Every structure is written in C-alpha cells, then in structure tokens.
Amino acid sequence: MTAPGRVGVIADSTLQGHLLSSAVKGQGYQVVVNTEPGNLEERWFDEDSLDLWVVDLSSEDRWQDFLDHLLENASAPILFCDGQAPARTDALYPRWERRLVTKLVDYIGKPQVQERLDIIPQRVAKVRIPEPREFQAIMPANRPQRVWVLGASLGGPAAVKEFLDCLPANLPVAFVLAQHIDGSFLDTLCGVLARDNHIQCKVAVDGEALRHGEVAIAPVDYAIRFRHDGRIQSTGEAWEGPYAPSIDQVIQNVSDGFGPQVGGAILFSGMGNDGAIAAPKLAASGHPVWAQSSDTCACSSQPDSVRETGCVTFSGSPEQLAQQLVEQVRRELKNVESSTT
C-alpha cells in the first residue's frame, strides 16, 4: 500500500524548492522528489509514482519545452503555484502557506494521520502543581474571568493531557481546545483528557455555558463562537480554511466573545501552521501566546510556525507551560487583591 499524499516539487530556484518542500512536509504530506526542471528524471512520470506535482517556475518562457513535456507525460495532477514564497520570518508567510495548504487539500485531500488515543497513559504528568493561596478565595462564576485557547494537532492529545494533569484544583481558568482530530473521536478524547485530574471536559454544545475548571473541545463539523454571556453558540457553518476545527478561528472567536477576559493562547504539538495568523493579532492586543518546545513535541511544525511569527513569549514542555500558567494567574489575582486593599 502506497503512502498517502505523495508530492513532487519542481522549482527553478533551490531556495524556492526548499520553501515549498518544507511547507508541504509540514502539513503531513510526503515529498518524494524535489528537483529543478532540468534534472527531472523520466521515471517520475510513471503512473503510480506521485499523487500531485507542485510546480513553481520564476521564468516560464525559459522552461516552455519542459512544461510542454510535463503536461503531456505527467499522470498525476499538476498544481502551479502563483509566485515566490516569502521568507519564513516574513509576516506574509503564514497566509502564503495557508493558500498552498488549501490548494493541496483541494487536489489530494488532507493527509491521513491517525491519532492513537488508546495508547495515552492513565496519568501522563509526573507532578501536580500545588494550589496557590490566591486560588482558594475564587468562587465559580457564570462568566469565566479568564479564558485560554489551547491549540493542538498531531501528538496534541498526549501533550494537552500532560498539561492538564499538572494543574491544581480550583484553577480560575476556562479552556477552549481546538484539536485537529476525526470528529468521531471527540467523546473519547474528552474522556482521555479528564482522566485522573481536576479538569472537567466536555464537547462544546450550542447554548452551554463555559465555566472555570472546564475544557470545552471545539466540534469538528461546525464552527462555534461565544455570546456576550459566555455561552457557546454554533455558527451553523463549517470552519474556515483547510483545518477543522480552525485554531485561528477559535482564537478570533474567543477574543470577540470574551474581550478582556481572554487570558491567552497555548500551541501544542502538531502539523501545519494553524494559529500562525490569529496568534500574532492576539499578542498585539496584549495577551500572551506560548508554545510547546520543539524538543518535547511529537511533531513541532505547528508551534514552530507560530514561534516564527515572533509572537511567542514563552516556550516549554507541557509541565513548564502548566507552571507558567499557574504563576501567571497567581500574579494576576495577587495584583487584583493588592489594588483592593
């Protein structure tokens, strides 16, 4: 059985070929060949060699004979790119990459990645952070005072569970989790994340309220937003773009719904660049954006993509991210306490 998403990259610039190849691999597809047009071997025209060609030529006139040969002999469909990729550190790069991903999905579908929830241990974290004194006086609220977005993809469930397992009781934070996963596994994911910790987990349902100490998992089949009273509301529409649920859209909708109550966003292990568009906007509004460190990720392309925008102010393991969050909330509560005495 052949691997899904086999892509051949043809570019007349070594740098452009590298950028295209890196972007394609970062989405979970397999780059089988990356070559300049003059070096392409005839064997790649075989019927079962590739699922898609991605072609970007800065000078099509120079390569007209090659293009004619490619169009006549290629058995796989051909995606012609519409211009040179910006540098990875350029502010325009995430949108360029998103357009490329959308086209890849349109041509050959999403890469087939299966998340193994059954192999996640009962308790992942080795420690549980002690409950700070400042948390003990916090009462449950109808509308959470702090809402953090968690974004994850491949390898995300284990990382997010380790993060949640570390958190103390009575944490005055509500979470909205955008996890790229098959929608049929949401209930299973909910059970896995809530095992052996203080967190309540639920799949986000229209009309339900979001409360402190809860994780609401964004549905896959439709987008959600949040009403002025903090209740979850279905938009009745699919998520925008190639990812479902869309981390970018969840960040934006949480920001729109909760305003000053938004705590920040944390990006965990995953493929792709979801979050790299909305996270810089969130950071620009004064809210922290953190990411799992590359060396602790099962797949780091997603948090790396957000890091490359320059908006990430803290990177660490899931345990370190949990410690950072507890300390952040403790300081906020202490500042409020000091200002009222």
N, C-alpha and C positions, 0 to 999 in steps of 0.2 A: 504494500500500500504506500503511495507516494505522500510526502509531507504536504500539507495544505499551504496555499499562499506562496508558491514558488515564483520569485520575481527576478527578471533580468534587467539590469540597469545599463543604459548606454548613454554616455555623455562625452563631449569633445573637450572637456576640461577635467583634469584629475580632481580638482577641488570640488567641482560640481558633482562629479560621480561619487565622491566621498560623502558629501552632504546628503545626496539622495539616498545612498545606500544606508547611511546611519539612520535617516528618518524612517525608511521602510523597515529596517530591523527593529527599531524602537517601538514599532506598532505590533510586533509579534509575527511579522511575515519573514520568510526565508529568502535572502538574496543569494541566488545560485551563481550568478555571474555579474561582474561589474567591469565594464570594458569601454575603451574608446572605439568608435565605429570602425576604424581601420584595422583593429585587432580582433574583431569578432570572428569566431570560428563557425564553420558551416554546421557543425554537429548540434549547435543550439537551436537550429531550425527544426529539429526532429519533433514530431507531433506531440510526444509526451514529456518534453524536456521542461517546459515552463507553463505557468498559468497566466503570466502577464509580462509584457515588456514595458518598461518605463524609459522614455527617451527624452533627452534634453540636449539640443544642439544649438549653440550660440550662432552658428553660421550654417544655415540650412542649404544655401546655394553651394557651398563648398562640398557638401555631402549629398547632393541630389542623386547621384548614381547609387550611393549606398542606400538612401531612403527608398528608391525605386526597388532595389533588390530586397530590402527588408519587407516592404509592403507585399511583394509578390510571393515571398517564401515563408514568412513567419506564420506558424499555425496558431500561436497564442495571440490574443488581442493586444493592441498597442495603445499605451497612454502617452500622449505627447504633452510634456509639461510646458507651461506658458511663461517661462522666464527663469533667470538665475535666482537661486536661493540666497536670501540674505545670510549674513554671518549668524551663528547660533546665539551670539550675545546681542544681536540686534533686536530692538523692540518689535520689529515686524515679523521676526522668525516664527513665533508661535502660530500666527494666523496663516503664514505660508505653509507651515507643516500641517495645520488643520485642513486647509484646502486639499493638500495632497492626500491626506488620510481619507477624506470624504470621497475623493475620486477612486482611491484603491478599493474602498468598501463597495462603491457602485459597480466596479468592474468585476471583482472576485469575492466579494463578501468579507465579513470580519474573519480574522484569523481564529482558528479553532483552538481555544485554550480552555482547559477544564480545571476548575479549582477543586482540590481534594479537601472537602470539609471533614471527611471521616477520619483523616489522619492527624487532625489538630488535637493535641493532648487535652486532658480534662482541665488542668491548670497549667498555663504557659509561663506566667511570671514567677520569678524566684522570690520576689519581695512584694510586700504590700506597704504602701506609704502610710505612716501614722496620720491620724486625723488631726489637723491643726486646731488649736483652741478657737480660732476665729470662725470655724465652720459650725461649731456647736450651737450658736445662737441663731442660725439661719432657719427660718420656717419655710415650708413648701409654699410656693406662690402660684397663682392662677396663670401668670405670665412669667416665664423664666427671666431672670435678670442678666443671665449670661448664656449665649447660645454659640457653640463652636461647631464648625463644619469639619467632618473627617472625610477625606477622600482616599480611595484605595482601588487597586486593580489586582493584577496577578501577585499572589503572595500576601495580599492585604488582609484577609481574614485572620491569619495567624498573628500578624503584626498588630492589628487592631485589638485582638483578644488579649495579647500580652499587655498592651497599653491599658485596657480597661481593668485587667486583673490587678494592676498595680495601684489603682485609685482607691482612696479611702472612702469610708461611708460618709454620707451627708455632704457629698461634693455639690455645691450650689451651681451646677452647670447642667445644661441640657445639650445633647449632641444630635446632629443630623448627619447620618452616614450615607455617603454616595459611594457604593461599592459596585464595580463592574462585575456582573455575575449573571448567570441564567436566572430568569425570574422564577423558575420552578424551585429554586433552592433558597428563596428568601426566608421561608419559615424555618428551614434547617439552620441557616446562618444565624437567625435570631436566637435559636436555642443554643447554638455553639457559643456565641458571644456573651450570653448571660449566665453561662455555667460557672459556678464557683466564684462569684464576685458580688459586689453590692449593686451592680447596674441592672436596671430594668430595661428590657429591649423589646421593641415592637416594630412591626412593619407599618410605615406611615399610611394611615387611612383617612379619607376625607372626613372632616368635622372633628377629629380628635384633637385634644389639647396636647401641647408639648410641655413637660414638667422637668424640674430639676432631678438629676439622678437617672435620667432616661436617655436611651439611644433610639431615635426614630430612623429606621432604614428606609431610604428613598425607594419607591417602587421602580420597576424596570419598564413596565408597559406604558406608563403615562407620567407626565411631569407634575410636580407639586409646587405650590407656593404657600405663603403664610399670611393669614388675615391679620388685621390690626390687633385682635385679641390673642394672637399667638396660635390660633388653631390652624391645623393643616387643611389645605384646600387643593383639590385636584384641578388642574387647568383644563382637563378634557382633551389634551393634545399630547403628542409624543414629545420626547426630549429633543432639543435642537442639536444638530450636528451628528457625528458618527458614533458617539458614546451614549450608553444608556445604563444607569442614569448619568446625566452630564454633571460632572463636578463643577465645571464653570457655571452652569445654570443654577445649581444648588447654592453655590456661594452667592451669586447675584440675588436669588430669590430670598435667601435668608437675610441678606443685607437689606433688601427692600422691605421685608416684613418686620424685622426686629430693630432696625436702625441702630440706636446707641446701645442696645442690649447685645449686639453681636460681639462675641469675645474674640474670635479669630478663626483661623483655619490651619489644619494639620494634614499634610500629604504623606501617605504611607506608600509602601511597596506597590509597584505597578508598572505596566507598559503604557506607552503613549505619552501624550503631553496634556491630558485633560487637567484643567486647573491653571495652566500657564497663561491664560488670557484674563481670567477674573481675579486671580490671586494678586497680581500687581495693583489692580484697582482697589482691592480690599486693603492692602498695605498702605497705599497712598492716602486712604481715608483714616489712617491712624491705628488700624487693627493689626495685630501680629500674624505673620504667616510663618509656620515652622514646617520642617520636613524630616522624614526618617533619613538617617545617614546611609550613604550608598553601601557601605560595607556590611550593614545589617539587613539589607533588602534582599528578598528572593529575586526581584527584578527592580532595578533602580531608575529606569528611563523616565518614569513619571515624576518622582520627586526631583530627579536631576534636571528635568525640563523646567520645573518651577524655580529651582535654585538658579538656573542660568539667567533668569529674568532679573536677578538681583534683589528680589523682594523678601527672600527668606532670611530671617534674623537669628534662627536657631536650628541646628541640625543635631540629631542624636538618635539613639536606639529607642524602641518603644518605651522602655523603662525610663530613660532620661527625659523623653518627651512628657511622660506622666509626671515626673518630678518637677519639670519646668512648669507644667500647667498648675499643679497644686500650689507651687510657690507664687506663681503669677496671681492666682485667685486670692491666696492668703494676703498678699501685699495690697491688693485692691480693697479687700474687706478691712484691713487694718487702717488704710488711709481714710476710708469712709468713717470708721469708728473714731479716728483721731479728729476728724473735721466736725463731728457732732458732740464732742466733749469739751 
